[in-house]
Amino acid sequence: METEMEELLEILEDLHPEVDFETCERLIDDKILDSFDIVSVIAEINERFDVAITAEKITPENFNSAKALYALIRKLEDGE
C-alpha cells in the first residue's frame, strides 16, 4: 500500500517525470509548476486525499516542494 507521500510524488511525477520532487524545493520559484500544473495537482489531491485546497492555501510556500504540499495535505486532513 502506498503512503500518502508516495501518492503525492506519483501525482507530481506524472506531470513532470524529469523533476526530482523528493529534493526540489523551488517548484514555484523556478517555474517548474505552472498554473495549469497547479490546477491539475489540486484536482488530483482533492480526489485522492478527499481534502479541499482553498484559494487562500494556493501560495508558493505551500507548493514550492512536495514536502510543503504534503504538510498542507496533512493539515487539511486534520481539519485546519
N, C-alpha and C positions, 0 to 999 in steps of 0.2 A: 504494500500500500504506500502510495506516495505521501510525503509530508506536504504540508501547505506550502512550504518554501520551494520544494521541488515543483509543485504545480505552478507556482508563480514564475519560476525560472523557465518552465516549459512555455508558458504564455508569452513571455518576453522573447525567448529564443525562436519561437515561431515567426515573430515579426522581423527579427534581425539575428539570424544564425551566426553571423560573423562577430558578434559582440560577446565579450566575456562578462556576463551580467553578475557573476559572483564577485568580481573585483571592481567593476566600473562604478564610480561614484559621481559621475558628471553627465548623466544621461540627458538631462535638460540643458545644462550649461554648455555642453559640447554639441548640442543639437542632434544627438543620436536618435532621440524620440521626438517626432514632430506631433503636431496637433491631431493628425489622423491616427497615429500610433496610440496616443493617449486615450482617444475615444475608444479604440479597439481594446486596449488594456482594461479600461474601466468596465466596458461591457462584459468582457470575459471574467473579470473579478466579481462583478455583480452576480453573474450566472453561477460560477463555480463555488464562490465562498458565501453567497447569499448575504452580501452586505451592499449598502448603497454608498457610493462615494459622491458626496455632495459637492457643489461648485466651490464652496469655500475651502474644501480639502485639496483642490487641484492646485497645488503650489509646487514650485521647484524643489523645495525641501522634502516634500512627500514623494516626488517622482525622480529624484536625481540618482537613486540607486535601488536595486532590488531589496536591499536591507531596509531602506526607509519605507518603501512601498509595503513590505511585509509588516513592518511595525504599524503602519496605518491600518492594514487589514486587521491585525490583532486588536488594535484599539476599537475599531468599528465592531468587531465580534464581541468585545467586552461591553459594548453599549455606549462608548464615549463619543 
